[in-house]
Amino acid sequence: MNFLVKLFLSSLAVILTSYLLPGVYVDSFLAALIVALFLSLLNVTIKPLLIILTIPLTVFTLGLFLLVINALIILIADSFVSGFAVNGFWWALLFSLILSLINSIIAELSGSDQK
């Protein structure tokens, strides 16, 4: 049940972030729910693999390359989820930063444990 609540709150964050950024488009709440689900699946499966493969680059950039990995995850979600569109890499990077911030604020306000 806790996963469903987090998924719902994350989809609200996707909708809110898309309203804030003109380069990101979400068709409906159902599309935002699918984006949130797809992002969580990508963050569990593909993101750790990308992190392991890019350890030297991540160390060289002092961890800033992880932002690029987050943007790539957003672009992958863009290509697979209909009703969700991102207008390029920089919008994906900004979307990932603002989405993380909004998810953190929602988690803090709801009192959910992020550990």
Secondary structure, 3 states (H helix, E strand, C coil): CHHHHHHHHHHHHHHHHHHHCCCEEECCHHHHHHHHHHHHHHHHHHHHHHHHHCHHHHHHCCCCHHHHHHHHHHHHHHHHCCCEEECCHHHHHHHHHHHHHHHHHHHHHHCCCCC
